[in-house]
Amino acid sequence: MRGFESRNRDCEPKIRIFVYNAELLARSTIRKNIWADNQTIEIDKKEGAVKLVFTTSQWIPVLRWVLSFGENARPLEPDWFVEEWKTNIIKMFDFIK
């Protein structure tokens, strides 16, 4: 992953994740995972979505977790985390070409 060393040294960036179609997931998977003591979960019942916000220095497990939701989740920030997510999706797409 590009820039792993410099990002790994960053001091706990705030990560915002938006999960679509999350009504069932919100009750189980999202609430089971405690990524940080300061995490907040906002549930939008109208849209069936969940917004999860927290700070962490463990961005690789978080990236894997977001990718596990497939098209139902996307990170919102920080920008470098969004770019890593996009890069992973592009690499996966390249496998099926």
N, CA, C and O atoms as a GROMACS GRO file, in nm:
protein
  388
    1MET      N    1   0.084  -0.117   0.000
    1MET     CA    2   0.000   0.000   0.000
    1MET      C    3   0.088   0.123   0.000
    1MET      O    4   0.184   0.133   0.076
    2ARG      N    5   0.055   0.216  -0.085
    2ARG     CA    6   0.134   0.337  -0.097
    2ARG      C    7   0.139   0.412   0.035
    2ARG      O    8   0.037   0.427   0.102
    3GLY      N    9   0.255   0.458   0.072
    3GLY     CA   10   0.269   0.545   0.187
    3GLY      C   11   0.240   0.481   0.321
    3GLY      O   12   0.213   0.551   0.418
    4PHE      N   13   0.246   0.350   0.328
    4PHE     CA   14   0.211   0.280   0.452
    4PHE      C   15   0.291   0.332   0.570
    4PHE      O   16   0.236   0.359   0.676
    5GLU      N   17   0.420   0.344   0.552
    5GLU     CA   18   0.506   0.384   0.664
    5GLU      C   19   0.469   0.521   0.718
    5GLU      O   20   0.459   0.538   0.840
    6SER      N   21   0.449   0.618   0.630
    6SER     CA   22   0.419   0.752   0.679
    6SER      C   23   0.281   0.757   0.743
    6SER      O   24   0.262   0.825   0.844
    7ARG      N   25   0.184   0.685   0.687
    7ARG     CA   26   0.050   0.685   0.744
    7ARG      C   27   0.048   0.611   0.876
    7ARG      O   28  -0.026   0.649   0.967
    8ASN      N   29   0.127   0.507   0.887
    8ASN     CA   30   0.131   0.430   1.010
    8ASN      C   31   0.181   0.514   1.126
    8ASN      O   32   0.147   0.488   1.241
    9ARG      N   33   0.261   0.613   1.096
    9ARG     CA   34   0.315   0.700   1.200
    9ARG      C   35   0.219   0.813   1.236
    9ARG      O   36   0.237   0.880   1.338
   10ASP      N   37   0.117   0.834   1.153
   10ASP     CA   38   0.020   0.940   1.183
   10ASP      C   39  -0.046   0.911   1.316
   10ASP      O   40  -0.067   0.796   1.354
   11CYS      N   41  -0.079   1.015   1.384
   11CYS     CA   42  -0.137   1.002   1.517
   11CYS      C   43  -0.290   0.995   1.507
   11CYS      O   44  -0.356   1.097   1.488
   12GLU      N   45  -0.343   0.878   1.519
   12GLU     CA   46  -0.486   0.851   1.526
   12GLU      C   47  -0.574   0.944   1.442
   12GLU      O   48  -0.635   1.035   1.497
   13PRO      N   49  -0.580   0.923   1.312
   13PRO     CA   50  -0.668   1.005   1.229
   13PRO      C   51  -0.815   0.972   1.257
   13PRO      O   52  -0.848   0.860   1.295
   14LYS      N   53  -0.901   1.071   1.237
   14LYS     CA   54  -1.044   1.048   1.250
   14LYS      C   55  -1.092   0.979   1.123
   14LYS      O   56  -1.063   1.025   1.013
   15ILE      N   57  -1.165   0.872   1.138
   15ILE     CA   58  -1.218   0.798   1.025
   15ILE      C   59  -1.370   0.805   1.031
   15ILE      O   60  -1.430   0.777   1.135
   16ARG      N   61  -1.432   0.842   0.919
   16ARG     CA   62  -1.577   0.844   0.909
   16ARG      C   63  -1.619   0.744   0.804
   16ARG      O   64  -1.567   0.745   0.692
   17ILE      N   65  -1.712   0.658   0.838
   17ILE     CA   66  -1.759   0.553   0.749
   17ILE      C   67  -1.910   0.562   0.738
   17ILE      O   68  -1.979   0.581   0.838
   18PHE      N   69  -1.960   0.550   0.617
   18PHE     CA   70  -2.104   0.551   0.593
   18PHE      C   71  -2.143   0.414   0.539
   18PHE      O   72  -2.087   0.369   0.439
   19VAL      N   73  -2.237   0.347   0.604
   19VAL     CA   74  -2.280   0.214   0.562
   19VAL      C   75  -2.426   0.222   0.518
   19VAL      O   76  -2.513   0.263   0.595
   20TYR      N   77  -2.452   0.183   0.393
   20TYR     CA   78  -2.587   0.183   0.338
   20TYR      C   79  -2.657   0.053   0.373
   20TYR      O   80  -2.594  -0.044   0.413
   21ASN      N   81  -2.788   0.053   0.356
   21ASN     CA   82  -2.868  -0.069   0.377
   21ASN      C   83  -2.825  -0.139   0.505
   21ASN      O   84  -2.804  -0.260   0.508
   22ALA      N   85  -2.814  -0.062   0.609
   22ALA     CA   86  -2.750  -0.113   0.729
   22ALA      C   87  -2.846  -0.143   0.843
   22ALA      O   88  -2.802  -0.163   0.956
   23GLU      N   89  -2.973  -0.148   0.817
   23GLU     CA   90  -3.067  -0.170   0.926
   23GLU      C   91  -3.033  -0.293   1.008
   23GLU      O   92  -3.022  -0.285   1.130
   24LEU      N   93  -3.015  -0.407   0.942
   24LEU     CA   94  -2.981  -0.529   1.014
   24LEU      C   95  -2.836  -0.527   1.061
   24LEU      O   96  -2.806  -0.572   1.171
   25LEU      N   97  -2.748  -0.475   0.978
   25LEU     CA   98  -2.606  -0.469   1.014
   25LEU      C   99  -2.584  -0.380   1.135
   25LEU      O  100  -2.496  -0.408   1.217
   26ALA      N  101  -2.661  -0.274   1.147
   26ALA     CA  102  -2.643  -0.181   1.259
   26ALA      C  103  -2.666  -0.250   1.392
   26ALA      O  104  -2.599  -0.221   1.491
   27ARG      N  105  -2.760  -0.340   1.393
   27ARG     CA  106  -2.792  -0.409   1.519
   27ARG      C  107  -2.689  -0.513   1.555
   27ARG      O  108  -2.671  -0.546   1.673
   28SER      N  109  -2.621  -0.566   1.457
   28SER     CA  110  -2.528  -0.675   1.486
   28SER      C  111  -2.383  -0.634   1.463
   28SER      O  112  -2.312  -0.599   1.558
   29THR      N  113  -2.339  -0.639   1.340
   29THR     CA  114  -2.198  -0.621   1.307
   29THR      C  115  -2.140  -0.488   1.352
   29THR      O  116  -2.035  -0.485   1.418
   30ILE      N  117  -2.205  -0.379   1.318
   30ILE     CA  118  -2.148  -0.247   1.346
   30ILE      C  119  -2.140  -0.222   1.495
   30ILE      O  120  -2.040  -0.171   1.544
   31ARG      N  121  -2.244  -0.257   1.568
   31ARG     CA  122  -2.243  -0.232   1.711
   31ARG      C  123  -2.151  -0.327   1.786
   31ARG      O  124  -2.106  -0.295   1.896
   32LYS      N  125  -2.122  -0.443   1.730
   32LYS     CA  126  -2.030  -0.538   1.795
   32LYS      C  127  -1.886  -0.491   1.790
   32LYS      O  128  -1.808  -0.517   1.881
   33ASN      N  129  -1.851  -0.421   1.683
   33ASN     CA  130  -1.714  -0.377   1.664
   33ASN      C  131  -1.690  -0.245   1.734
   33ASN      O  132  -1.744  -0.142   1.694
   34ILE      N  133  -1.611  -0.247   1.837
   34ILE     CA  134  -1.572  -0.125   1.905
   34ILE      C  135  -1.431  -0.092   1.860
   34ILE      O  136  -1.335  -0.158   1.899
   35TRP      N  137  -1.421   0.010   1.776
   35TRP     CA  138  -1.293   0.048   1.718
   35TRP      C  139  -1.218   0.146   1.807
   35TRP      O  140  -1.095   0.151   1.804
   36ALA      N  141  -1.292   0.223   1.887
   36ALA     CA  142  -1.227   0.321   1.974
   36ALA      C  143  -1.326   0.362   2.082
   36ALA      O  144  -1.447   0.353   2.066
   37ASP      N  145  -1.271   0.408   2.194
   37ASP     CA  146  -1.356   0.454   2.304
   37ASP      C  147  -1.441   0.574   2.264
   37ASP      O  148  -1.548   0.596   2.321
   38ASN      N  149  -1.393   0.650   2.168
   38ASN     CA  150  -1.463   0.772   2.129
   38ASN      C  151  -1.555   0.754   2.008
   38ASN      O  152  -1.601   0.854   1.952
   39GLN      N  153  -1.582   0.632   1.967
   39GLN     CA  154  -1.664   0.612   1.847
   39GLN      C  155  -1.807   0.656   1.872
   39GLN      O  156  -1.862   0.643   1.982
   40THR      N  157  -1.867   0.709   1.766
   40THR     CA  158  -2.008   0.743   1.769
   40THR      C  159  -2.077   0.674   1.653
   40THR      O  160  -2.019   0.656   1.546
   41ILE      N  161  -2.201   0.635   1.675
   41ILE     CA  162  -2.282   0.570   1.573
   41ILE      C  163  -2.409   0.652   1.556
   41ILE      O  164  -2.483   0.674   1.652
   42GLU      N  165  -2.433   0.696   1.433
   42GLU     CA  166  -2.556   0.768   1.401
   42GLU      C  167  -2.638   0.680   1.309
   42GLU      O  168  -2.589   0.634   1.207
   43ILE      N  169  -2.762   0.656   1.345
   43ILE     CA  170  -2.849   0.571   1.265
   43ILE      C  171  -2.954   0.658   1.198
   43ILE      O  172  -3.026   0.733   1.264
   44ASP      N  173  -2.962   0.648   1.064
   44ASP     CA  174  -3.064   0.717   0.986
   44ASP      C  175  -3.168   0.613   0.947
   44ASP      O  176  -3.152   0.543   0.846
   45LYS      N  177  -3.274   0.602   1.025
   45LYS     CA  178  -3.375   0.499   1.003
   45LYS      C  179  -3.447   0.518   0.870
   45LYS      O  180  -3.486   0.422   0.805
   46LYS      N  181  -3.464   0.644   0.830
   46LYS     CA  182  -3.534   0.672   0.706
   46LYS      C  183  -3.460   0.613   0.586
   46LYS      O  184  -3.521   0.554   0.496
   47GLU      N  185  -3.327   0.628   0.585
   47GLU     CA  186  -3.246   0.578   0.474
   47GLU      C  187  -3.188   0.440   0.501
   47GLU      O  188  -3.127   0.380   0.413
   48GLY      N  189  -3.207   0.388   0.623
   48GLY     CA  190  -3.150   0.259   0.658
   48GLY      C  191  -2.998   0.260   0.654
   48GLY      O  192  -2.935   0.164   0.612
   49ALA      N  193  -2.942   0.372   0.700
   49ALA     CA  194  -2.796   0.389   0.693
   49ALA      C  195  -2.740   0.416   0.831
   49ALA      O  196  -2.810   0.456   0.923
   50VAL      N  197  -2.610   0.392   0.842
   50VAL     CA  198  -2.538   0.414   0.967
   50VAL      C  199  -2.412   0.493   0.935
   50VAL      O  200  -2.344   0.466   0.837
   51LYS      N  201  -2.383   0.591   1.020
   51LYS     CA  202  -2.258   0.664   1.007
   51LYS      C  203  -2.177   0.634   1.134
   51LYS      O  204  -2.225   0.654   1.246
   52LEU      N  205  -2.056   0.587   1.115
   52LEU     CA  206  -1.968   0.550   1.224
   52LEU      C  207  -1.848   0.644   1.221
   52LEU      O  208  -1.783   0.658   1.117
   53VAL      N  209  -1.818   0.707   1.334
   53VAL     CA  210  -1.706   0.802   1.341
   53VAL      C  211  -1.619   0.765   1.461
   53VAL      O  212  -1.670   0.743   1.571
   54PHE      N  213  -1.487   0.759   1.439
   54PHE     CA  214  -1.394   0.729   1.548
   54PHE      C  215  -1.252   0.766   1.506
   54PHE      O  216  -1.227   0.791   1.388
   55THR      N  217  -1.162   0.769   1.601
   55THR     CA  218  -1.021   0.790   1.569
   55THR      C  219  -0.946   0.661   1.598
   55THR      O  220  -0.976   0.589   1.693
   56THR      N  221  -0.847   0.635   1.513
   56THR     CA  222  -0.768   0.512   1.530
   56THR      C  223  -0.637   0.525   1.456
   56THR      O  224  -0.624   0.601   1.360
   57SER      N  225  -0.539   0.450   1.500
   57SER     CA  226  -0.414   0.439   1.427
   57SER      C  227  -0.409   0.304   1.354
   57SER      O  228  -0.314   0.276   1.282
   58GLN      N  229  -0.509   0.223   1.373
   58GLN     CA  230  -0.517   0.088   1.313
   58GLN      C  231  -0.603   0.092   1.187
   58GLN      O  232  -0.709   0.030   1.183
   59TRP      N  233  -0.558   0.163   1.085
   59TRP     CA  234  -0.641   0.184   0.968
   59TRP      C  235  -0.653   0.062   0.876
   59TRP      O  236  -0.753   0.050   0.806
   60ILE      N  237  -0.555  -0.027   0.874
   60ILE     CA  238  -0.562  -0.143   0.784
   60ILE      C  239  -0.677  -0.237   0.823
   60ILE      O  240  -0.753  -0.276   0.734
   61PRO      N  241  -0.694  -0.275   0.949
   61PRO     CA  242  -0.811  -0.358   0.983
   61PRO      C  243  -0.943  -0.287   0.954
   61PRO      O  244  -1.041  -0.351   0.918
   62VAL      N  245  -0.946  -0.156   0.970
   62VAL     CA  246  -1.068  -0.081   0.941
   62VAL      C  247  -1.096  -0.084   0.792
   62VAL      O  248  -1.211  -0.101   0.751
   63LEU      N  249  -0.993  -0.069   0.711
   63LEU     CA  250  -1.010  -0.075   0.565
   63LEU      C  251  -1.065  -0.211   0.524
   63LEU      O  252  -1.157  -0.219   0.443
   64ARG      N  253  -1.009  -0.317   0.578
   64ARG     CA  254  -1.058  -0.452   0.547
   64ARG      C  255  -1.204  -0.468   0.588
   64ARG      O  256  -1.284  -0.529   0.516
   65TRP      N  257  -1.239  -0.413   0.702
   65TRP     CA  258  -1.375  -0.422   0.752
   65TRP      C  259  -1.471  -0.348   0.660
   65TRP      O  260  -1.579  -0.399   0.628
   66VAL      N  261  -1.434  -0.227   0.616
   66VAL     CA  262  -1.519  -0.149   0.525
   66VAL      C  263  -1.535  -0.224   0.393
   66VAL      O  264  -1.646  -0.232   0.340
   67LEU      N  265  -1.426  -0.277   0.340
   67LEU     CA  266  -1.433  -0.352   0.214
   67LEU      C  267  -1.524  -0.474   0.226
   67LEU      O  268  -1.584  -0.516   0.128
   68SER      N  269  -1.534  -0.531   0.345
   68SER     CA  270  -1.619  -0.650   0.363
   68SER      C  271  -1.767  -0.620   0.342
   68SER      O  272  -1.845  -0.713   0.322
   69PHE      N  273  -1.807  -0.494   0.348
   69PHE     CA  274  -1.947  -0.456   0.324
   69PHE      C  275  -1.978  -0.442   0.175
   69PHE      O  276  -2.093  -0.420   0.138
   70GLY      N  277  -1.877  -0.454   0.089
   70GLY     CA  278  -1.899  -0.443  -0.055
   70GLY      C  279  -1.956  -0.308  -0.093
   70GLY      O  280  -1.910  -0.204  -0.045
   71GLU      N  281  -2.058  -0.310  -0.181
   71GLU     CA  282  -2.116  -0.184  -0.229
   71GLU      C  283  -2.202  -0.113  -0.125
   71GLU      O  284  -2.254  -0.005  -0.152
   72ASN      N  285  -2.218  -0.172  -0.009
   72ASN     CA  286  -2.303  -0.112   0.094
   72ASN      C  287  -2.230  -0.019   0.190
   72ASN      O  288  -2.292   0.032   0.284
   73ALA      N  289  -2.101   0.005   0.169
   73ALA     CA  290  -2.028   0.094   0.259
   73ALA      C  291  -1.924   0.174   0.183
   73ALA      O  292  -1.870   0.129   0.082
   74ARG      N  293  -1.899   0.292   0.234
   74ARG     CA  294  -1.791   0.374   0.179
   74ARG      C  295  -1.737   0.463   0.289
   74ARG      O  296  -1.813   0.515   0.371
   75PRO      N  297  -1.606   0.483   0.290
   75PRO     CA  298  -1.549   0.576   0.387
   75PRO      C  299  -1.572   0.720   0.339
   75PRO      O  300  -1.576   0.746   0.219
   76LEU      N  301  -1.587   0.811   0.432
   76LEU     CA  302  -1.607   0.951   0.399
   76LEU      C  303  -1.481   1.035   0.419
   76LEU      O  304  -1.456   1.129   0.344
   77GLU      N  305  -1.403   1.000   0.520
   77GLU     CA  306  -1.278   1.071   0.546
   77GLU      C  307  -1.191   0.988   0.640
   77GLU      O  308  -1.243   0.898   0.706
   78PRO      N  309  -1.064   1.015   0.647
   78PRO     CA  310  -0.987   1.119   0.579
   78PRO      C  311  -0.964   1.084   0.432
   78PRO      O  312  -0.983   0.969   0.390
   79ASP      N  313  -0.922   1.183   0.354
   79ASP     CA  314  -0.906   1.165   0.209
   79ASP      C  315  -0.812   1.050   0.174
   79ASP      O  316  -0.841   0.973   0.083
   80TRP      N  317  -0.699   1.038   0.245
   80TRP     CA  318  -0.604   0.932   0.212
   80TRP      C  319  -0.666   0.794   0.236
   80TRP      O  320  -0.635   0.699   0.164
   81PHE      N  321  -0.753   0.782   0.335
   81PHE     CA  322  -0.819   0.655   0.363
   81PHE      C  323  -0.919   0.623   0.251
   81PHE      O  324  -0.929   0.508   0.208
   82VAL      N  325  -0.991   0.724   0.204
   82VAL     CA  326  -1.084   0.706   0.092
   82VAL      C  327  -1.006   0.661  -0.032
   82VAL      O  328  -1.052   0.574  -0.106
   83GLU      N  329  -0.889   0.720  -0.056
   83GLU     CA  330  -0.807   0.682  -0.172
   83GLU      C  331  -0.757   0.538  -0.160
   83GLU      O  332  -0.755   0.466  -0.260
   84GLU      N  333  -0.718   0.496  -0.042
   84GLU     CA  334  -0.676   0.356  -0.022
   84GLU      C  335  -0.792   0.261  -0.052
   84GLU      O  336  -0.772   0.157  -0.114
   85TRP      N  337  -0.912   0.296  -0.008
   85TRP     CA  338  -1.032   0.218  -0.033
   85TRP      C  339  -1.056   0.206  -0.184
   85TRP      O  340  -1.080   0.097  -0.236
   86LYS      N  341  -1.048   0.320  -0.255
   86LYS     CA  342  -1.067   0.321  -0.400
   86LYS      C  343  -0.961   0.236  -0.469
   86LYS      O  344  -0.992   0.158  -0.560
   87THR      N  345  -0.836   0.249  -0.427
   87THR     CA  346  -0.726   0.172  -0.486
   87THR      C  347  -0.752   0.022  -0.472
   87THR      O  348  -0.729  -0.054  -0.566
   88ASN      N  349  -0.799  -0.020  -0.356
   88ASN     CA  350  -0.830  -0.161  -0.334
   88ASN      C  351  -0.942  -0.209  -0.425
   88ASN      O  352  -0.936  -0.320  -0.478
   89ILE      N  353  -1.043  -0.128  -0.444
   89ILE     CA  354  -1.155  -0.164  -0.531
   89ILE      C  355  -1.108  -0.177  -0.676
   89ILE      O  356  -1.147  -0.270  -0.746
   90ILE      N  357  -1.024  -0.084  -0.720
   90ILE     CA  358  -0.970  -0.088  -0.856
   90ILE      C  359  -0.887  -0.215  -0.876
   90ILE      O  360  -0.897  -0.281  -0.980
   91LYS      N  361  -0.806  -0.250  -0.776
   91LYS     CA  362  -0.725  -0.372  -0.786
   91LYS      C  363  -0.815  -0.496  -0.794
   91LYS      O  364  -0.785  -0.589  -0.870
   92MET      N  365  -0.923  -0.498  -0.718
   92MET     CA  366  -1.015  -0.611  -0.726
   92MET      C  367  -1.081  -0.619  -0.862
   92MET      O  368  -1.098  -0.728  -0.916
   93PHE      N  369  -1.119  -0.505  -0.917
   93PHE     CA  370  -1.180  -0.500  -1.049
   93PHE      C  371  -1.084  -0.552  -1.156
   93PHE      O  372  -1.125  -0.620  -1.249
   94ASP      N  373  -0.956  -0.519  -1.142
   94ASP     CA  374  -0.855  -0.564  -1.238
   94ASP      C  375  -0.846  -0.717  -1.244
   94ASP      O  376  -0.807  -0.772  -1.347
   95PHE      N  377  -0.880  -0.785  -1.136
   95PHE     CA  378  -0.876  -0.932  -1.136
   95PHE      C  379  -0.979  -0.992  -1.229
   95PHE      O  380  -0.959  -1.104  -1.278
   96ILE      N  381  -1.089  -0.922  -1.255
   96ILE     CA  382  -1.195  -0.981  -1.338
   96ILE      C  383  -1.189  -0.937  -1.484
   96ILE      O  384  -1.271  -0.980  -1.565
   97LYS      N  385  -1.094  -0.854  -1.518
   97LYS     CA  386  -1.081  -0.809  -1.657
   97LYS      C  387  -1.032  -0.922  -1.745
   97LYS      O  388  -1.015  -0.904  -1.865
   0.00000   0.00000   0.00000
